[in-house]
């Protein structure tokens, strides 16, 4: 089986997990790593027996590297993604796609121009519990989906320093709501604020309005002393609850409660395996650059809504 030659740019808190997974997948050959911290890059490179770089421009000169994964700080995503695309590499960018909508649009447009595949790292799309929930929804297990509520909270992750909780945490749930409802929201209303962090917001409550009166509610913060990652789906006939962490699903009707058992599987491995397989076939990935752009547009609208204390209307007609 042919393998995809890959490299990881940014091998800190999360990037080192990309390195591990790419080294384990049958579909990929890990060829190099890069980090602005030269000692960190060398340490990871030695651990996995690959060449280490402190400058991505040098790494991207290599012809054997076909695809790169970008796990740097959000404020550098645009620069690194454009470098990779200009070098002719298929590109995976961890969420958010960029720090601003303008940057994200530029990345998406440039990938199209260069006919290179662009994927965005929304890991929960590949969480087995979400995929099972989608299948149950399609089978009508809870009737017609009416509303959804998501909770993503924990203490402040020290790895974050360049975006707030909306673009780091809530954006996961924004993407999941688009996937669950199979539609784009038409409006967003939000309240965000900061209790412990000066530069960025550390809590947010977001309501997304979809067509036909359907709604989604998202709570995200860096304040709760323990980690919660849950999604609740209310249907016309039943309620479905899932835990992203344990991957457990519970379906409750008026007559019974069911809790099927499944084997736990690592979402990141499923996500990067999907990316590799799509790149090898030169096919669009599950989460495209447009998906990343739309999620960022909604996230920025949520922040704007809180500042203006008004609902913000959304229109994605010009995006495909």
C-alpha positions as CSV (number, residue, x, y, z in Angstrom):
1,X,0.0,0.0,0.0
2,X,1.3,3.5,-0.9
3,X,2.0,5.7,2.0
4,X,1.5,9.5,2.4
5,X,4.7,11.3,3.2
6,X,3.8,13.7,6.1
7,X,5.4,16.2,8.4
8,X,4.1,18.1,11.5
9,X,4.7,21.8,11.9
10,X,4.3,22.7,15.6
11,X,5.1,19.8,18.0
12,X,4.1,21.3,21.3
13,X,1.1,20.3,23.5
14,X,-1.1,19.0,20.7
15,X,1.2,18.7,17.8
16,X,3.2,15.9,19.5
17,X,0.1,13.8,19.4
18,X,-0.1,14.3,15.6
19,X,3.5,13.1,15.4
20,X,2.7,10.0,17.4
21,X,-0.4,9.1,15.4
22,X,1.2,9.7,12.0
23,X,4.1,7.4,13.1
24,X,1.6,4.7,14.0
25,X,-0.7,4.8,10.9
26,X,-0.3,2.3,8.1
27,X,-1.3,5.0,5.6
28,X,1.4,7.5,6.5
29,X,5.2,7.8,6.6
30,X,6.3,10.4,9.1
31,X,9.3,12.2,7.5
32,X,10.0,15.3,9.5
33,X,8.9,17.6,12.3
34,X,9.2,21.4,12.8
35,X,9.0,23.7,15.8
36,X,10.1,27.3,16.5
37,X,11.6,25.8,19.7
38,X,14.7,24.1,18.2
39,X,15.4,22.0,21.3
40,X,11.8,20.7,21.3
41,X,11.9,19.9,17.5
42,X,15.2,18.0,18.0
43,X,13.8,16.1,21.0
44,X,10.7,15.0,19.1
45,X,12.7,14.3,15.9
46,X,15.1,12.0,17.8
47,X,12.3,10.2,19.6
48,X,10.7,9.3,16.2
49,X,13.8,9.0,14.2
50,X,13.0,11.8,11.7
51,X,14.7,15.0,10.7
52,X,13.9,18.1,12.8
53,X,13.6,21.7,11.6
54,X,13.1,25.0,13.3
55,X,12.1,26.8,10.1
56,X,9.1,25.5,8.2
57,X,10.4,27.1,4.9
58,X,13.3,24.6,4.9
59,X,11.0,21.6,5.7
60,X,8.6,22.5,2.9
61,X,11.4,22.3,0.3
62,X,11.4,18.6,0.6
63,X,9.8,16.8,-2.4
64,X,9.0,13.6,-0.4
65,X,6.7,15.5,2.0
66,X,3.3,15.5,0.3
67,X,1.2,16.7,3.2
68,X,1.7,18.7,6.4
69,X,-0.2,19.1,9.6
70,X,-0.1,22.5,11.2
71,X,-0.4,22.6,15.0
72,X,1.1,26.0,15.8
73,X,-0.5,28.9,17.6
74,X,-3.6,30.2,15.9
75,X,-2.0,33.5,15.1
76,X,0.5,31.7,12.9
77,X,-1.9,29.4,11.1
78,X,-2.4,31.7,8.1
79,X,1.3,32.1,7.5
80,X,2.1,28.4,7.9
81,X,-0.9,27.3,5.8
82,X,-0.1,29.7,3.0
83,X,3.6,28.5,3.0
84,X,2.5,24.9,2.8
85,X,0.0,25.5,0.0
86,X,2.5,27.6,-2.0
87,X,5.0,24.7,-1.6
88,X,2.4,22.4,-3.2
89,X,1.5,20.4,0.0
90,X,-1.9,19.1,1.0
91,X,-2.6,20.8,4.3
92,X,-4.3,20.0,7.6
93,X,-4.8,22.9,9.9
94,X,-5.8,22.5,13.5
95,X,-8.9,24.6,14.5
96,X,-9.5,27.4,14.2
97,X,-8.4,27.7,10.6
98,X,-7.1,31.2,11.3
99,X,-7.3,34.0,13.8
100,X,-9.5,36.1,11.6
101,X,-12.2,35.6,8.9
102,X,-10.1,37.5,6.4
103,X,-7.1,35.2,6.9
104,X,-9.3,32.1,6.7
105,X,-10.9,33.3,3.4
106,X,-7.5,33.8,1.9
107,X,-6.4,30.3,2.8
108,X,-9.5,28.7,1.4
109,X,-9.3,30.7,-1.8
110,X,-5.6,30.0,-2.3
111,X,-6.1,26.2,-1.7
112,X,-8.7,26.2,-4.5
113,X,-6.5,28.1,-6.8
114,X,-3.6,25.7,-6.3
115,X,-5.9,22.7,-6.4
116,X,-4.6,21.4,-3.1
117,X,-6.7,19.7,-0.5
118,X,-7.3,21.6,2.8
119,X,-8.6,20.0,6.0
120,X,-9.5,21.6,9.3
121,X,-9.0,19.8,12.6
122,X,-12.5,19.5,14.2
123,X,-11.7,16.3,16.0
124,X,-15.3,15.7,17.4
125,X,-16.5,15.0,13.9
126,X,-14.5,11.8,14.2
127,X,-15.6,11.0,17.8
128,X,-17.3,7.6,17.5
129,X,-20.1,8.8,19.8
130,X,-20.9,11.6,17.4
131,X,-20.9,9.3,14.4
132,X,-23.1,6.8,16.2
133,X,-25.5,9.6,17.2
134,X,-25.7,10.7,13.6
135,X,-26.7,7.2,12.5
136,X,-29.3,7.0,15.3
137,X,-30.7,10.3,14.2
138,X,-31.0,9.2,10.6
139,X,-32.9,6.1,11.7
140,X,-35.4,8.3,13.6
141,X,-34.4,6.9,17.0
142,X,-35.5,10.1,18.8
143,X,-38.0,11.3,16.2
144,X,-37.4,14.7,14.7
145,X,-34.5,16.7,16.1
146,X,-35.8,19.8,17.8
147,X,-32.8,21.2,19.8
148,X,-29.3,20.4,20.9
149,X,-27.3,21.5,24.0
150,X,-23.6,21.2,24.3
151,X,-21.3,21.8,27.3
152,X,-17.5,22.1,26.9
153,X,-15.9,23.3,30.1
154,X,-12.8,22.9,32.1
155,X,-10.0,25.0,33.7
156,X,-7.9,27.2,31.4
157,X,-5.5,25.2,29.3
158,X,-2.1,26.8,29.6
159,X,-1.3,26.0,26.0
160,X,-3.7,28.7,24.9
161,X,-2.5,32.3,24.7
162,X,-3.7,33.8,21.5
163,X,-7.5,33.2,21.2
164,X,-10.4,33.1,23.7
165,X,-12.7,30.4,24.7
166,X,-15.1,31.0,21.8
167,X,-12.5,30.2,19.1
168,X,-10.8,27.5,21.1
169,X,-13.6,25.6,22.8
170,X,-17.0,26.7,21.5
171,X,-15.9,26.5,17.9
172,X,-15.9,22.7,18.3
173,X,-19.5,22.7,19.2
174,X,-20.4,25.2,16.5
175,X,-19.0,22.8,14.0
176,X,-20.8,19.8,15.6
177,X,-24.2,21.7,15.5
178,X,-23.7,22.3,11.8
179,X,-23.1,18.6,11.4
180,X,-25.9,17.4,13.6
181,X,-28.5,19.7,12.0
182,X,-27.1,19.2,8.6
183,X,-27.6,22.9,8.0
184,X,-26.0,26.3,8.7
185,X,-27.5,28.5,11.5
186,X,-29.4,31.6,10.4
187,X,-28.7,33.7,13.5
188,X,-26.5,33.7,16.6
189,X,-27.0,35.4,20.0
190,X,-24.4,35.2,22.7
191,X,-23.0,36.4,26.0
192,X,-19.3,36.2,26.5
193,X,-17.1,37.6,29.2
194,X,-13.9,37.3,31.2
195,X,-13.6,36.6,34.9
196,X,-9.9,35.5,35.2
197,X,-8.3,36.4,31.9
198,X,-7.6,40.0,30.9
199,X,-6.9,39.7,27.1
200,X,-9.6,37.1,26.0
201,X,-13.0,35.9,27.0
202,X,-13.0,32.8,29.3
203,X,-16.8,32.0,29.3
204,X,-19.5,32.0,26.7
205,X,-23.2,31.1,26.3
206,X,-24.2,30.9,22.6
207,X,-27.5,30.2,21.0
208,X,-27.7,29.3,17.4
209,X,-31.0,29.5,15.5
210,X,-31.6,27.2,12.6
211,X,-34.4,27.1,10.0
212,X,-37.9,25.7,11.1
213,X,-37.5,27.0,14.6
214,X,-34.7,24.6,15.6
215,X,-32.1,25.8,18.1
216,X,-28.7,24.9,19.6
217,X,-27.3,26.0,22.9
218,X,-23.5,26.0,23.7
219,X,-21.9,26.6,27.0
220,X,-18.1,26.9,27.0
221,X,-15.7,28.1,29.7
222,X,-12.2,27.9,31.2
223,X,-13.5,28.2,34.7
224,X,-15.0,24.9,35.7
225,X,-12.6,22.9,37.9
226,X,-13.1,19.7,36.0
227,X,-13.6,18.7,32.4
228,X,-17.0,18.2,30.9
229,X,-17.6,17.4,27.2
230,X,-21.3,16.5,26.6
231,X,-24.0,16.9,24.0
232,X,-27.7,16.4,24.5
233,X,-30.1,16.1,21.6
234,X,-33.9,16.6,22.1
235,X,-36.2,14.9,19.6
236,X,-39.9,14.7,19.2
237,X,-40.0,11.2,20.7
238,X,-36.9,10.9,22.9
239,X,-33.7,12.4,24.2
240,X,-30.2,11.3,23.3
241,X,-27.2,12.2,25.5
242,X,-23.6,11.5,24.6
243,X,-20.3,12.0,26.4
244,X,-17.4,12.9,24.1
245,X,-14.8,11.7,26.7
246,X,-16.2,8.2,27.5
247,X,-18.0,7.9,24.1
248,X,-21.1,6.6,25.9
249,X,-24.6,7.3,24.5
250,X,-27.9,7.1,26.4
251,X,-31.3,7.2,24.7
252,X,-34.3,7.9,26.8
253,X,-37.9,7.5,25.7
254,X,-41.1,7.6,27.8
255,X,-40.9,3.9,28.2
256,X,-37.3,2.9,28.3
257,X,-33.6,4.0,28.7
258,X,-31.0,2.3,26.5
259,X,-27.2,2.5,26.9
260,X,-25.5,0.5,24.2
261,X,-21.8,-0.5,24.8
262,X,-19.2,0.2,22.3
263,X,-15.4,-0.1,22.1
264,X,-13.6,3.2,22.8
265,X,-11.5,4.5,19.9
266,X,-9.1,7.4,19.7
267,X,-10.7,10.3,17.7
268,X,-7.4,11.8,16.7
269,X,-6.3,8.6,15.1
270,X,-9.6,8.3,13.2
271,X,-9.3,11.9,12.1
272,X,-5.7,11.7,10.8
273,X,-6.3,8.3,9.2
274,X,-9.3,9.8,7.3
275,X,-7.1,12.8,6.3
276,X,-4.4,10.5,5.0
277,X,-6.7,8.2,3.1
278,X,-8.4,11.2,1.4
279,X,-5.1,12.7,0.5
280,X,-3.9,9.5,-1.1
281,X,-7.1,9.4,-3.2
282,X,-7.0,13.1,-3.9
283,X,-10.5,13.5,-2.5
284,X,-12.1,16.2,-0.4
285,X,-11.9,15.5,3.3
286,X,-14.8,15.3,5.7
287,X,-14.0,18.7,7.2
288,X,-13.0,21.2,4.5
289,X,-11.6,24.6,4.5
290,X,-15.1,26.0,3.9
291,X,-16.3,24.2,7.1
292,X,-13.4,25.9,9.0
293,X,-14.3,29.3,7.5
294,X,-18.0,28.9,8.4
295,X,-17.2,27.9,12.0
296,X,-15.0,31.0,12.3
297,X,-17.6,33.3,10.9
298,X,-20.1,32.0,13.4
299,X,-17.6,32.3,16.3
300,X,-16.8,35.9,15.4
301,X,-20.5,36.6,15.1
302,X,-21.0,35.3,18.6
303,X,-18.4,37.6,20.0
304,X,-19.9,40.5,18.0
305,X,-23.4,39.6,19.3
306,X,-22.2,39.9,22.9
307,X,-20.6,43.2,22.3
308,X,-23.7,44.7,20.6
309,X,-26.2,42.8,22.8
310,X,-28.1,41.9,19.6
311,X,-28.7,38.8,17.6
312,X,-26.5,38.6,14.5
313,X,-28.0,37.3,11.2
314,X,-25.9,34.9,9.2
315,X,-25.7,34.4,5.5
316,X,-23.6,31.7,3.8
317,X,-25.1,32.0,0.3
318,X,-21.7,33.0,-1.2
319,X,-19.9,30.1,0.4
320,X,-19.9,26.6,-0.9
